[in-house]
Amino acid sequence: MSGDDRSLAVDFTVCDGHGLCAELLPELVGLDEWGYPVLRAATVPAGLLPDARRAVAACPVMALRLSR
């Protein structure tokens, strides 16, 4: 990863399986059979960074994290 790369993570201790992250960022987040997120890739490409930020901000329980 370069210095500008961002990674996406889910805190499953607080995730309620609302599925909003998968709706807003389907390129990187899918859902398992119970509706919980499954990350397709942890590293967020630069072109998807605005969508990833929107998904993180929209998470109703703040379980989705974006970090360097």
C-alpha positions as CSV (number, residue, x, y, z in Angstrom):
1,M,0.0,0.0,0.0
2,S,1.2,3.5,-0.7
3,G,0.8,6.4,1.8
4,D,-2.5,7.5,0.2
5,D,-4.1,4.1,0.2
6,R,-7.2,3.6,2.4
7,S,-8.5,0.4,3.9
8,L,-12.0,-0.5,4.8
9,A,-13.0,-2.5,7.9
10,V,-16.1,-3.6,9.7
11,D,-16.5,-3.7,13.4
12,F,-18.7,-6.8,13.8
13,T,-19.1,-6.2,17.5
14,V,-21.4,-3.2,16.7
15,C,-22.7,-4.1,13.2
16,D,-26.4,-4.9,13.1
17,G,-26.6,-6.0,9.5
18,H,-28.5,-3.1,8.1
19,G,-26.9,-3.6,4.7
20,L,-26.6,0.0,3.8
21,C,-22.9,-0.3,3.2
22,A,-23.5,-2.9,0.5
23,E,-26.1,-0.7,-1.2
24,L,-23.8,2.3,-1.2
25,L,-20.6,0.5,-2.1
26,P,-21.4,-2.7,-3.9
27,E,-18.0,-2.8,-5.6
28,L,-16.3,-3.5,-2.3
29,V,-19.0,-4.8,0.1
30,G,-21.4,-7.8,-0.3
31,L,-23.7,-9.4,2.2
32,D,-23.7,-12.8,3.6
33,E,-26.8,-15.0,4.0
34,W,-27.7,-13.2,7.3
35,G,-27.3,-9.7,5.8
36,Y,-23.9,-8.9,7.3
37,P,-21.2,-7.3,5.3
38,V,-18.5,-9.2,3.5
39,L,-15.6,-7.1,2.3
40,R,-14.6,-8.0,-1.3
41,A,-11.4,-6.0,-0.9
42,A,-10.0,-4.2,2.1
43,T,-8.1,-1.6,0.1
44,V,-10.2,1.2,-1.4
45,P,-9.2,2.3,-4.9
46,A,-8.9,6.0,-5.3
47,G,-11.8,6.2,-7.7
48,L,-14.1,4.6,-5.0
49,L,-12.9,6.7,-2.1
50,P,-15.8,9.2,-2.3
51,D,-18.3,6.3,-2.3
52,A,-16.5,4.6,0.6
53,R,-16.6,7.8,2.6
54,R,-20.3,8.1,2.0
55,A,-20.9,4.5,3.1
56,V,-18.9,5.0,6.2
57,A,-20.8,8.2,7.1
58,A,-24.2,6.5,6.4
59,C,-23.6,3.5,8.6
60,P,-26.3,3.8,11.3
61,V,-24.2,2.1,14.0
62,M,-20.8,3.4,12.9
63,A,-19.5,-0.1,12.3
64,L,-17.7,0.7,9.0
65,R,-14.3,2.3,9.2
66,L,-12.0,3.8,6.7
67,S,-8.3,4.2,7.7
68,R,-4.9,4.8,6.2
